[in-house]
Amino acid sequence: MAMGSTETINMTAKMLNDIIQAVEDYWAKAHANAEELENTVTGLIQSDFQGAEADGFKAFYDKTFTSEEGLNKGIENLLNTIKQMAEETLKAIPGANGVDDQLGEGNNQ
């Protein structure tokens, strides 16, 4: 939330922990959905869908979803980046001890 004319963003440890938890929850759901899709595609190809069309479909699926450039990897990278940003920001917030000691040191010079 913007505060005053400086457009400062105030974030609490709870907000950051909520972000981390939301990313972890989303990743778990996305991973479960990706596994379900993989099982469906594998089952489809093994059962009734064979030949050049099946091979082409599997190649498309692998390229689109499971390759290093695929959607699954892109989602994983995005979520990891968001989580890392929240974790690093959380580290910058003074803990239960209150104000950062360096602030006091700077004021005493």
C-alpha positions in Angstrom: 0.0 0.0 0.0 1.3 3.4 -0.9 1.9 5.8 2.0 2.0 9.5 1.5 3.7 11.3 -1.3 6.9 9.2 -1.1 5.1 6.1 -2.4 6.8 4.0 0.2 5.6 0.4 0.4 5.2 -1.0 3.9 5.4 -4.8 4.2 5.1 -6.8 7.3 6.6 -10.1 8.1 3.1 -11.6 8.0 2.5 -10.3 4.5 5.8 -11.8 3.3 5.1 -15.1 5.0 1.6 -15.2 3.4 3.2 -14.6 0.0 5.7 -17.5 0.6 2.8 -19.8 1.7 0.7 -18.8 -1.3 3.5 -19.6 -3.7 4.1 -23.0 -2.0 0.3 -23.8 -2.1 0.1 -22.7 -5.8 3.2 -24.8 -6.7 1.7 -27.8 -5.0 -1.6 -27.5 -7.0 0.3 -26.7 -10.3 2.5 -29.7 -9.8 -0.4 -32.0 -9.0 -2.2 -30.8 -12.1 0.9 -31.3 -14.3 1.3 -34.9 -13.0 -2.4 -35.5 -13.7 -2.0 -34.2 -17.3 1.1 -36.2 -17.8 -0.7 -39.4 -16.7 -3.6 -38.6 -19.0 -1.4 -38.0 -22.0 0.7 -41.1 -21.3 -2.5 -43.2 -20.8 -4.0 -41.8 -24.0 -1.0 -42.7 -26.1 -0.6 -46.1 -24.6 -4.2 -47.1 -25.1 -5.9 -46.0 -28.4 -3.8 -43.2 -29.9 -0.8 -44.6 -31.9 1.2 -43.9 -35.0 2.6 -40.7 -36.4 -0.3 -38.6 -35.0 0.4 -39.9 -31.5 4.1 -39.3 -31.9 3.5 -35.8 -33.1 1.1 -35.1 -30.3 3.6 -36.4 -27.7 6.4 -34.3 -29.2 4.1 -31.2 -29.0 3.2 -32.0 -25.4 6.8 -32.5 -24.4 8.0 -29.3 -26.1 5.1 -27.2 -24.7 4.9 -28.5 -21.2 7.8 -30.6 -20.0 11.0 -29.3 -21.8 13.4 -26.8 -20.2 11.7 -24.1 -22.3 8.2 -25.4 -21.6 5.3 -24.0 -19.6 5.9 -26.2 -16.5 9.5 -24.9 -16.2 8.4 -21.3 -16.8 5.8 -21.5 -14.0 8.4 -23.1 -11.7 10.9 -20.3 -12.4 8.4 -17.6 -11.9 7.2 -19.0 -8.6 10.7 -19.6 -7.4 11.6 -16.0 -8.2 8.6 -14.6 -6.3 9.3 -16.8 -3.3 13.0 -15.8 -3.3 12.1 -12.1 -3.4 9.7 -12.5 -0.5 12.3 -14.5 1.5 15.1 -12.0 0.9 12.8 -9.1 1.8 11.7 -10.9 5.0 15.4 -11.2 6.0 15.7 -7.4 5.8 12.9 -6.9 8.4 14.2 -6.6 11.9 13.1 -9.6 14.0 11.6 -9.8 17.4 14.4 -7.7 18.8 12.9 -4.5 17.4 14.8 -1.9 15.6 18.0 -2.7 13.7 21.0 -2.2 15.9 22.8 -0.4 13.0 20.2 2.3 13.1 21.2 3.1 16.7 24.9 3.0 15.8 24.4 5.4 13.0 22.6 7.9 15.3 25.3 7.8 17.9 28.1 8.9 15.5 
